[in-house]
């Protein structure tokens, strides 16, 4: 049976999930889970997305992803390819890590959105394991419950808006997550009418790649950096915060070949741990870029 075509549009929200090939683990230890989330952290600005929720188990994961551009397939392809490469190298294996293509569902209703919040939170809770949902650190519910912000890709605004709309405080949200199915249907009624995120303008405002490219140049020009240092920092910022093609970056930076850009990027990234002056320059630029590159939601 053919897959239903997904809808791609600015502001779209997706429940994305997948498991290991032949139901094998995709996360053997906490370092693997850290790496998976680290990849999302690395790519969230360049590919213009946030996660509203996530849960990483042993042989599968769930994420609630919102895109600012119609680019969900590109995001997931990049994330899963990078993680599979890491996984195969670490465990000296070859072949597929994940089973088939990931599954995804468009999220159109408040009811489904809230249901996923609860489902993600309860996923790690099993009868034979004495763990509270909020204490499983590989779930975003841990961040929501304890008021943490461990990852820049995690955006809590839309859930906060939803729960505030129904006058639910922290205790109410905890009761919603932990209640049984009978009480759930009786006490919690979120809007289940069909709605489009884009029609209600619940779209995060984030500068697009073209304008971020110009923003980087503007901030860099304000420092009057010269020569090799300027060229290297252009490469680093463009590759970190945009999806602009290497050929374009090389032309702007003044390199004759784009084939060396990955090496330049990795070398400068490594230098940030040892060169205090370089670190101060790059950190200051990143701060200025992010200040003008917002992730606020419209309601």
URPEJO-V360407 format. One line per field, one symbol per residue. phi: phi as a letter, one per 40 degrees, with the letter a starting at -180 (. if undefined). A space follows every 50 residues. Layout:
phi: ???
This chain:
phi: .ccccccbacgcbbcbaabcdfgccbbcaccccdcdccccccccccbfab bcaaabbcbaabbbbbbcbcbdcccccccccccccdccccbfbbhccbcf cdcabcbbbcccdcccdcccccdccbdcbcacdcccccbccdccccgcbc bcccbcccccccccdcfbcdcccccccccccccdccbbbccbccabdccc gcbdcaccccccdccccccccccfcbfccccccddcccccbbbccdcccc cccgccbcccccccccccdccccbbcccccccccccccccccbcbcbcb
